[in-house]
Every structure is written in C-alpha cells, then in structure tokens.
Amino acid sequence: MDHLHQLPVVIVAGMHADARKEVVERLLRTVPGSAALHHDLAGARDGTVLRIVRDASGTVSRGETPLVNDCACCALREDLVPELERMADSGLTRLAVVELWDSVEPKAMAEVIAAHDGDRMVLTSVITAVDPALVLPCLANGDDLAEAGLAAAPTDQRTVGDTWARQLEYAPVLAVVDSDEADDEDHALLTQLHPTARRVPAGSVELARAAFAGFDVEAAAAAQHPACALLPHDADDAGVTTLVWHRRRPFHPERLYQALEDLCCAAARSRGRFWLADRPDTLLAWDAAGGALCVESAGPWLASLPDAAWEMVPPVRRAAAALDWHPEHGDCCQHLVFTSPGLDRDGLERLLESCLLTDEEYAAGRDGWKHLPAAFDSLLDSVA
C-alpha cells in the first residue's frame, strides 16, 4: 500500500451491557463502513479470550486469543492494536468501534490506542453507555468483581461500584438509553456524578457525531488525577445532593480513621484529595463507592517540593495548585465531594469537622503533629 488509511477509533465502555450493545448497534447502523471489535472476557477462566468483529449486517469474524500472564485485560491489550491496524490497512473501515467488556475500564484502553495514534489510527472519542435506572444499583454494589463473575484477572480486587464509577467519570460522552424504569432522581444522580459530560440520547443522530468529536488522552487523565481532578460542584436536585467540603486544616489521623466507615457509607459516591497532620507532605487520594473506600498516596503536595522540582510538574497540575494556593499551607487542603440520594449534608459536615485538628492540636505545628497516632500506616504502607 502506498497510502495508509488513518482509522478513526471510538471506545464504547460500560457495565450496562444491554445499553452498551444498543449504542454499538446504533453506531454500526448510522455510520456507513463502521465495524465493531469486541473481546469477550467471559471465558477467560478457561484460558481464552473470544474476539468478535461485526458490522451492521452481523458477525464478520470470530477468533480466540490466549491469555497473557493469566490476565484477560493483558490479552486484550496485546490483541487490540494489531486488530485495529489490520482494519486500518484494509482501507475498508470508516469507523472502528471498540466495544469493551463489562468490567474493562476505558482509561487503560484509551491510553493503549492513543500510544499508537499516527498514520494508521486515531482515537476520536470515548463513550460510556448508560441505563440511568442502573446507575445507583451499580454504584452502590460493593461486591468484588470476582463475586459478580466480572474479574479480568485472578488478582483483580476491584469492586462493581468503584469500577462503574471510573467508567462513568472518565468518558467525556455519556450515551443514555431510554429507560421506563428511570425517574428524575436517577437522571439527577447521573448529572451530578459527571456534570461536565456531554450527554447524548443513544438513539439520536448526535451519537454518530459524538463518535468523531475528538479525544485528548492527557486531558482525560488529568481530569481524573486526585491533584487536579475536575470534581463536581455543590448541587441539590430531585432528592440528590452533592456536598463539596473544602478546608485548610489537616485531619487528625486517628479520628479520621475511626470515622472512615461512616464516611464512606454516607454517600453512594465520594472522592477527592486530603491531607493528614502526621503526613503533611503527602497528597492523599480518596475514592469511595458502594461502601468500599480506597485511600492511597498520590505523591507530594507541590508546597513540599523545592522550587527547582516545579519544572518537572505538568502545567495542568501547577495551574490547579495555583488556583487553590494558601499563603501558609500552599496547595495542602481537604477537598472531598460526596454525591448521593438522601444525603445527610449537616450530619456529614459535622462528622468531617470533628476529624480536623482542634485549635490546640493545630497550634502544635508540624513538629507536634509528627507525634500523633499514625493510624493510616496499615492502609498506606501495605500498598508499597
């Protein structure tokens, strides 16, 4: 070939399998020359991943690809790009629709495809398919993926709730299917969880346009990074509330640790960044869904870095810190967001406030804070 076809690629993700399939079928019917590539991981426990390519007329090909390192997602990564390159080289496909399996998160696959952007392919959109009636049931599901039969590897420790939250919040486009079961509360919850998303009806002509809208993988990653995440704003609609809690004073590690269960069960979804008095240089990420909480280090606060190190920090991170800068504490802060139907805003705020350092504890300064009980060591140091 003397000319390589640059193949537009759209990812369609989501745990709502029926909604996802409806969105893919709609794209295949409305975009002439489109083809869908799907890796079915349901049989991964038997050692193989099923690859299915189809177009508007039906299945074009089926094949198996072996597991890689006993990991279905690894097999998908290894097989995905060669398949897309074959589609590109044929010159016959106008749009490749990558339909991800139920528990596969779009971020990892978007970064795999974007790493090969160039003459042969370009990632043009990431879409998560949504049945609004299932948003809360999925979000509130604290079961391990393994229990639900959705694990992508034997070591997969994700839960249904946190996986669904990331699928929903990463995509700049949400394709929403019609659902007789959905009510105003379901739609309000969806809006508050991802207020910056472009929402398109799955059956509309707008869906095809959204598939070619363009996608910036670095901007998408930055929007999810704890240090500069585009977190939701305060909201209250149709019985659904989003509380944004922003404070400058650090948490008392022991009091916060004792409150963790109540805090992560207080809302269907909560996330953000926070700081502990006994670890004042460490930016900590908070990520909770379905009653399960993940707390981990996201690196240093910029305030703790020497000036020379700032040149190594991405501009988006520096900009986020500048917006939140405090003369005494720099970018160190509590910035947590809780979203849920029936949220007890006042009770939640009282509980959070009770976990902060008292005036007397705060006055002891960083030297004094070092001697506070290191309650989070078991959570944070076990990750290393």
Secondary structure, DSSP 8 states (H G I E B T S, - for coil): --S---EEEEEEE-S-HHHHHHHHHHHHHHSTTEEEEEEE-TTGGGTEEEEEEEETTEEEEEEEEE-BTTBHHHHHHHHHHHHHHHHHHHT--SEEEEE--TT--HHHHHHHHHTT-SSSEEEEEEEEEE-GGGHHHHHT---BTTTTT--SSTT---BHHHHHHHHHHH-SEEEE---TT--HHHHHHHHHHSTTSEEEETTSTHHHHHHTS---HHHHHHHHSTTT------EEETTEEEEEEEESS-B-HHHHHHHHHHHHHSSSEEEEEEEETTEEEEEEEEEEETTEEEEEEEEE-GGGS-GGGGGGS-HHHHHHHHHT-BTTTBT--EEEEEEEET--HHHHHHHHHHTB--HHHHHTHHHHHTTS--TTHHHHHTT-
